[in-house]
Amino acid sequence: MGFACVCKRQNAYIVNVYEITRTAARRVRIAELRAPSAVLSIQLWRGALVLGHRGGFVMHQLPPRDAPPITLVHPDNQVNMFLCHSGARPIACAQTRDGHRLLIFNTLALYVRADGHRARDIELMYTQPPLHHAINDNYLLIFTATHIDVYDIEAGEWVQTINLPNARPLDENGWLVLVTPSANNASPFSSDAGPYVVYLHTPYAEGPLDVEQLCASSRKRFTVRELSHQSVEAHNRLSERRSRLISAPSNFAHVSHMGPGDGIRSQRLLDLPTTVDTADRQVTQL
């Protein structure tokens, strides 16, 4: 039915793996793993147990077999020394459609092949230190103190920022998010101090994720969407029109001609608008 893991520290770090069953005890211990160093993260991933230690990950097959554990970062990898000496804390792993693995640390995320060597020359960098994380089908969600950053796992690019401060995922995929407003980071939905749950889902329109408030003091629903192409163009046209009307020239006079041609004799000079009304009339005539 599934597996559960418990990590404890005695003389060494010991990870007990249990299989969830329908027996009276509801569980059966199937393995007891001794980690060679401090265990910083535990993840049940694709039928395996991934233990994160300082600078890397080790993957154990479930159920346990005679095969040795697999190191996801090869010792000869050029970033291995950087990860070990920088104190990078492992968080989780994800896999792309082409078989590459995305290793997520608290300072960056990098792609490696099945043999542990680098698969891509790019890394995912965070805008702020991550407090929580979630992985769904195609996206990596990094929860910070002020917002949520969404990264495309396949493309290795940032795609969206959701302005939900002090948020944390309630499930493994990050679809349900608990938001706790504070005095420093106000809620974008309401000014109430009570926590509320937000549902992140894929929108019908093009784009990564939508935000919908599930429970709060009011019954209003809110959606955060990206602007459409037409809205962006309309906003740009309005901004250009406003920029032309700011600081209109006055007392303009032609002093001298500089450049090719006969200068002012072969040119028809137009009076520049000096007020907003004049500019509107001139735009209408054009």
JOZIBEL-V665434 format. One record per pair of residues at least 24 apart in sequence whose C-alpha atoms are under 6 Angstrom apart, sorted by the first residue. I is the first residue (numbers start at 1). J is the second residue. If there is no record, write none. Layout:
i = <I	I>
j = <J	J>
//
This chain:
i = <52	54	55	55	55	72	73	74	74	77	96	134	134	134	135	136	175	175	248	249	250>
j = <90	89	83	84	88	116	116	116	117	117	154	172	173	174	173	173	199	200	274	274	274>
//
